[in-house]
């Protein structure tokens, strides 16, 4: 059975493990801090690839940033990675195949093969964390667009310049529906710059009326974007993942999406494949499964 | 060479003509008023199909409303057509193949094969008329979604219930960016319920400052939506068609879309294949070209 050494490369840490073509993790999961200098990063790759080269068929990398359609290189700047990261020629460190894909795309693929959207030919995955990641599966394939960078959840939820997004544009879905977006919504509604996402969630749990209002506004923004995505893509389902996903009400979202769309009814699920979905998806994609 | 009898079925009139697999119109273009009763409609189909059955390989229909993935039936209600229209079994009137597709999809296909988006694997067509139609080409194929109804340009441009859309939801792109949307924007900005789309366009031409402001707001709404669509689809280009398309500034839109997106630069074109793009696209698709 085909095996990959699969990596999940994030801004803070790198996880890696041997994963087979069925998505089973076959080794311990190694964790290292993400190198802060490009020379250290390249040394890490070189040493790790050498060490595992005899054991695996593919080196499969789930990474921040957009990845080209050939799955060989990163085509966007990646803010929280070291300078030069997006210029790394991963293939230069091994003769075995190297496969690279965006982390949200990898996670969406894992859900499609093994998780919540299994059996769904058309799905939209939204990862609600510090930002909002997007992974789109159309007709059982990852949708990448002309350059590889499609699926950015930076569509405007308002068009009157009310909130700046980290991408530099105004009023993106991410600016409202991420964890950071929830904090800003809370700040605006409560007039308190100190309020945290945690305060909102704790307040909702204890029935604090104002916090419930803040949360509902946030969830209504998530809903508003999903209505548009459903009318555009006509997907079988939405899958929510990421640290903020546990707080959303999938039943509420599904009911209210379907009440407003022109396309056929859709489902709303939470992701089921866990924290290593990115790494597993890279392995599955890199091994062609 | 394969030939179709291709129809463009709209709420007011039906056009039809023989069109070959290269998209060339090979007969006169016949025009009739759209029957107002289902019995008359069925009589028209039955008689017209019989009359041309020996001459053509396919009956190809470009129609209002969403069409299923098998291209055999209409799956949505179609407000301006007679009652029962969306239940018609077109295939029952002939032994020759009948091919049906949504009119915006047909027009997008004609642009893809013969027009502004020729050579572009990924394109988004927006038809600005009374409403806003959408036709999406991904990897050189029409994108239809799970049921066939994808590409509805009913995504929210605002999420605070400021303008009701004809679809029943609030604040859709169509509600702001259609010709009707321009009129409503003018009404709101000028406080004059009598103002028409024509007044705005005439005012812009004569340099009326207020009308220019109204127009700019409308065009900025068109822009806002395109930024999101570009980040989601990463298309090679946008194509604008429909009666309102002649007034937009493609250079302005292209420059400002590309200034805000995370995906690779895109182009903005106006459609070049004219008023019969729907009918021609139905023929091309029905004949497999």
Interface residues (C-beta under 8 A of the other chain):
Chain A: X66 X75 X76 X121 X122 X134 X136 X138 X143 X144 X145 X146 X147 X148 X149 X150 X151 X152 X153 X154 X155 X156 X157 X158 X159 X160 X167 X168 X169 X173 X176 X220 X221 X224 X225 X227 X228 X229 X231 X232 X233 X234 X235 X236 X260 X261 X262 X263 X264
Chain B: X66 X75 X76 X121 X122 X134 X136 X138 X143 X144 X145 X146 X147 X148 X149 X150 X151 X152 X153 X154 X155 X156 X157 X158 X159 X160 X167 X168 X169 X173 X220 X221 X224 X225 X227 X228 X229 X231 X232 X233 X234 X235 X236 X260 X261 X262 X263 X264
